[in-house]
């Protein structure tokens, strides 16, 4: 049995398991007045009307009557400050990684174009077919400069999206740059992969999703 709830931000959160419902009741994020709809229900009704949670709600009410208000967590939906605190870590990690990528690939690309790729020219291996030589020389020469500049631009896209994420703006863009950061097309992907996964996990938290403008 799964449930759909209406959080404190007035948004719906679906496919919530009974175990999650009980945990959120214990954390004080759901109460008897929270609007809930079971998967078999046609309309929302108050959580206190569900017999499977009635006893637990009553126990929580008794316990919270003696609990300081400061210890009670906010309802589902959370606060903007809490969401900002959650996204700050992965957003800053992506900003630093993207900044390093921009600096490295922009310098490498410009230097390669200025020098004509001379520093990359190598003797062709004996077993390379003759028709492949122009392509390989191109990859070692000016074409390599343009590729590096393209990767620098890709890092610029990640940087822009990470800044938006840090400000809780444009969640779709934040998700996109988190995925781009994980692409194995750059030397910084060793950091981008874990940071991108971290960002996606945070971006999919209900209390974070609800705060994006």
Beta strands, then each sheet from edge to edge (+ up, - down):
strand 1: 2-6
strand 2: 12-17
strand 3: 35-38
strand 4: 45-46
sheet 1: 2+ 1- 3+ 4-
end
